[in-house]
């Protein structure tokens, strides 16, 4: 694990994280907490009536001098900050994750049981509808079967669109999410940020398709 130089006392350790929200496409919240990411997600969702859907943690790692780490991340992404008084950045999540990977292993939980138990059935249904709407398919983006996609981090890696939501990688047929998780070795939930079609990121094509 990578640690920022400084006071190594236990109380100086904390978590830096990257959150996304289905209701805020294209935005990433870069923050910190001395507790757990799940607790912070609960605070953000239940403590603010202006947030219609729960946040999802894309990456979280424990580091030394976490307040300084968060501050430096905010400086690094300052040009992408949409409001100087808010921790939201209009930036590809894979750029943020690429830096967090250098700081430490991903400690984000895939399922927030406490949050899941507290939200109402109506809210859960709303989340599912939003996720279903956000579940990309190649046809909607105007990408035909047989088209070539190229990995953003290594353009020598290419895949072929095999089905409406799957690709051919070597002899395997995989979902784009599963393949991206394998290549990045992280719990990626937004694979469209990691691939290009004819020079354009899938995330941009998908956002355009949603109108």
Protein Blocks (a to p, Z undefined) as FASTA:
>chain_A
ZZdeddfbfklgccddddddfklghiacddddfbbfklmmmmmmmmpmklmbdcddfbdc
ddehklmmmmmmmmmmmmmpcbfkbccdcddfklmmmmmmmnoccfbdfbdfklmmmpcf
klmmmmmmmmmmmmccfklnopaehiacddfklmkbccddfbfkbccehjaccdfklmmm
mmnopacfblmlmpceehiafklmmmmmnZZ
